[in-house]
Amino acid sequence: MTERPVPEGYYAGAYWGPRQESPEECAQRAANFLNLLAPYDPLLAHWYKPARSAKDARKHPLMPPDVPTLTGLFRRGVNRERGGPAIEQLGYTLWFDNGGGKFDRSGLQILCGCYSEAVSNACVLTLPITGPEAERVLAVPVLAGVVRSMALAWDPDWVVATSDSYRRLMREPSKSGAFVGWVTYLSRRRGAVPPLPAPVRIEPVEDKGTLIVLTPERLTARNPEHVEQGRRVCELLARAGLMQPVTP
């Protein structure tokens, strides 16, 4: 019997450099993000406070997002040495999920307010692996919406939506720190995106930056054409000076 290949895991991650922000400012950005994200799919419209189990989490919804509640969660997520004082320059960490099952769960991990040169701020959304939720979410219209929401809410330098396997392949030859995924966003602070070869699609994200869709079909590390296309586009963007690391 032929074994089925293990499904690729997908995620979307926004990354930005040092930016000192208060718990209230982080909470406002998080609330904006959740509100922007919700219309793109029902799976992304339900979130719950951190809890010891999914069963307990469903008792404490986070939607609609409440800034004072999120502020309190960020305050409790201050980074510190165990038993020691808060390390202010490392900001605040918050993790929560949608209370789903093993394969249809989505989680959000946020590091905000960090102004250390050694660590980048980030908002990372893990996505479902299999099932009807994955079929809906792992498509360009939804992922482009996710990336656009991250760009508008967090004002990051770089956003990528792709699979874990694809990231590993793109990172192997990369010396720039950033890479091109299925859907990629680059802040206008990095410069202008040059023309890119078909079937790549480019579109603006208001006045913030540029959205790049590598392929209209589901991107996978198992497709050598997708891998070659990603490397070719990454090289073109690197030549334009757009793929430098988020944190030096």
C-alpha positions in Angstrom: 0.0 0.0 0.0 1.3 3.4 -1.0 1.6 5.8 2.0 -0.1 9.1 1.7 2.2 12.1 2.0 2.0 14.0 5.2 0.1 17.2 4.7 2.1 20.4 4.7 1.5 22.8 7.6 0.8 26.4 6.6 1.1 29.7 8.5 1.1 33.5 8.0 3.7 35.6 9.9 4.2 39.4 10.1 7.6 40.7 11.3 8.8 44.1 12.1 11.9 45.7 13.7 12.4 47.4 17.1 9.3 49.4 18.1 8.6 50.4 21.7 4.9 50.2 22.4 2.8 50.0 25.5 0.4 47.2 26.4 -2.5 49.5 25.4 -1.0 50.2 22.0 -0.3 46.5 21.4 -3.9 45.7 22.4 -5.3 48.3 20.0 -3.3 46.8 17.1 -4.4 43.3 18.1 -8.1 44.4 18.2 -7.8 46.0 14.8 -6.2 42.9 13.4 -8.9 40.6 14.8 -11.6 42.8 13.4 -9.9 43.0 9.9 -9.3 39.2 9.9 -12.8 38.1 10.9 -14.7 38.7 7.5 -12.3 36.5 5.5 -13.5 33.1 6.9 -15.7 31.9 9.8 -12.6 30.0 11.2 -10.8 33.3 11.7 -13.8 35.0 13.4 -13.7 33.1 16.7 -10.9 33.5 19.2 -10.7 32.6 22.9 -8.6 33.8 25.9 -5.6 31.7 26.8 -6.6 28.6 28.8 -5.2 25.3 29.9 -7.5 23.3 27.6 -9.6 24.0 24.5 -12.7 23.0 26.5 -11.9 25.7 29.1 -11.0 28.3 26.4 -14.5 28.1 24.8 -15.9 29.6 28.0 -14.0 32.8 27.5 -14.4 34.3 24.0 -12.2 37.2 22.8 -14.6 38.3 20.1 -15.6 41.0 19.6 -12.2 42.2 20.6 -12.2 44.3 23.7 -9.1 46.6 24.1 -9.1 46.7 27.9 -9.2 42.9 28.1 -6.4 42.6 25.5 -4.4 45.2 27.4 -4.6 43.1 30.5 -3.5 40.0 28.6 -0.5 41.8 27.1 0.4 43.2 30.6 0.5 39.7 32.0 2.6 38.6 29.0 5.5 40.8 29.8 8.8 39.0 29.1 11.0 38.3 32.1 13.6 35.9 33.5 11.9 33.2 35.6 11.3 34.8 39.0 13.0 38.0 38.0 12.0 41.5 36.9 10.4 42.4 33.6 12.7 42.8 30.7 11.1 45.9 29.2 13.0 46.0 25.9 11.6 42.5 25.1 8.0 43.6 25.0 5.0 41.5 25.6 4.0 38.0 24.4 0.4 36.8 23.9 -0.8 33.4 22.6 -4.4 32.3 22.0 -6.4 30.1 19.6 -9.8 29.4 18.1 -10.6 26.4 20.3 -10.6 24.0 17.3 -9.6 20.4 17.2 -6.3 18.7 16.3 -6.4 19.5 12.6 -8.8 22.5 12.3 -7.2 24.6 15.0 -5.7 28.0 14.3 -3.5 29.8 16.8 -2.1 33.3 17.1 1.2 34.2 18.8 2.1 37.8 19.1 5.3 39.5 20.3 4.7 43.3 20.4 6.4 46.3 21.9 9.9 44.8 21.7 12.7 47.3 21.0 15.7 45.0 21.3 17.9 44.9 18.3 18.3 41.1 18.8 14.7 40.1 18.5 12.0 41.0 15.9 8.4 41.7 16.8 6.0 39.2 15.2 2.4 38.1 14.7 2.2 34.5 13.6 -1.0 32.7 12.6 -1.0 28.9 12.3 -3.5 27.5 9.9 -5.5 24.2 9.8 -3.9 21.2 8.2 -6.7 19.2 6.7 -10.5 19.1 6.4 -13.1 21.6 5.1 -11.6 24.5 7.0 -8.2 24.0 5.4 -9.8 23.7 2.0 -11.4 27.1 2.5 -8.6 28.9 4.2 -5.6 27.6 2.2 -6.6 29.6 -0.9 -5.4 32.9 -2.3 -8.5 35.0 -1.6 -8.3 34.2 2.2 -4.6 34.2 2.6 -4.2 37.5 0.7 -6.8 38.9 3.1 -4.9 37.5 6.1 -1.7 39.1 4.9 -3.4 42.4 4.1 -5.0 42.4 7.6 -1.6 41.9 9.1 -0.1 44.7 7.0 -2.8 47.2 8.0 -2.9 46.3 11.7 0.7 45.8 12.6 2.5 48.0 10.0 5.3 45.3 9.6 8.3 45.3 7.4 7.6 41.9 5.9 4.7 39.4 5.9 4.7 35.9 4.5 2.0 33.2 4.1 3.4 29.8 3.1 4.0 26.3 4.2 6.6 25.2 6.8 8.2 22.9 4.2 8.4 25.7 1.6 10.0 28.0 4.2 12.7 25.5 4.9 13.5 25.2 1.2 13.6 28.9 0.7 15.7 29.5 3.8 18.4 27.0 2.8 20.1 29.1 0.0 18.9 32.4 1.4 21.5 34.8 2.8 19.1 37.8 3.1 17.0 36.7 6.1 13.7 37.2 4.3 12.2 35.1 1.6 9.2 34.9 -0.8 6.3 32.7 0.1 2.9 31.9 -1.4 1.7 35.4 -0.5 4.2 38.0 0.6 4.0 41.6 1.7 6.8 44.2 1.7 6.5 47.6 3.4 7.1 50.6 1.2 9.8 51.5 3.7 11.9 48.9 1.9 11.5 50.5 -1.5 9.5 49.9 -4.7 8.8 46.3 -5.9 10.1 45.8 -9.5 8.1 44.1 -12.2 7.9 40.3 -11.6 7.3 37.4 -14.1 3.9 35.8 -14.6 2.0 34.3 -13.0 3.1 36.5 -10.1 0.4 39.1 -9.1 1.3 42.4 -7.5 -1.2 44.8 -5.8 -0.9 47.7 -3.4 -2.0 47.6 0.2 -3.3 51.2 0.6 -0.3 53.4 1.1 1.6 50.8 3.3 3.3 48.6 0.8 2.9 45.8 -1.8 1.3 42.4 -1.8 2.9 39.7 -4.0 1.0 36.5 -4.9 3.4 33.9 -6.2 0.9 31.5 -7.8 -3.0 31.4 -7.9 -3.0 27.7 -7.1 -2.1 26.1 -3.8 1.6 26.5 -3.3 3.5 23.4 -2.1 7.1 22.5 -1.5 6.5 19.3 -3.5 6.1 21.2 -6.7 9.5 22.0 -8.2 8.0 24.8 -10.4 6.7 26.6 -7.2 10.2 26.3 -5.6 12.0 27.6 -8.7 9.5 30.4 -9.1 10.0 31.4 -5.5 13.7 31.4 -5.7 13.6 33.4 -9.0 11.3 36.1 -7.5 13.3 36.2 -4.3 16.5 36.9 -6.3 14.8 39.7 -8.2 13.6 41.3 -5.0 17.0 40.8 -3.3 18.7 42.6 -6.3 16.3 45.5 -5.6 17.4 45.6 -2.0 14.0 44.5 -0.6 14.9 41.3 1.2 17.2 42.4 4.1 16.6 40.8 7.5 13.9 42.5 9.7 16.3 42.7 12.6 20.0 43.1 11.9 
